[in-house]
């Protein structure tokens, strides 16, 4: 029987930097697939040897259950190559404060690896920045239930935007914190070449444009294929 794996992931702060933002580093409103799979690969202590095939094969959907606030602080970093050629710069970075995510996973190839990573991680695990440690709990397995519906929680592909009839808010305070926004999320990388302990810079192979409204439910004019879960219907990407 095909199944979904789900868990609750929470932490003190998370920041999922949008790649195109530099001096002001805005955060994605949900953890990108590339970040979540990085957490799983790190928990397995297998790193990039398993990261790239997992990123291509696993489907997931992260739902934001709660968050206390969204804030900005100042960071410093060396901009350029090395201390001699680079210079120290100051930039703003957005963070989510005390967010709680319910993440659903589906995989035909790596389901056992996902379970092992969530239940018995071999590394200290984080989500995004290495200092953003996570607490994982409420790990559950659900039969995969496919439906056709015009209602979707939190996330839909950008090509469905013309089909939106309205957005109903399951958490009205989220509407103030997180108005609907377009998010460009990485789906896969071209695996880089390795030379001993060094690797080439990896290149993005595929992105997926999503329309995200945490705490919202999209009501569409037409039915689409979905997966039914406790919170409603979700789109796996």
Order of alpha helices (4+ residues) and beta strands (2+ residues): beta-beta-beta-alpha-alpha-beta-beta-alpha-beta-beta-alpha-beta-beta-beta-alpha-beta-beta-beta-beta-beta
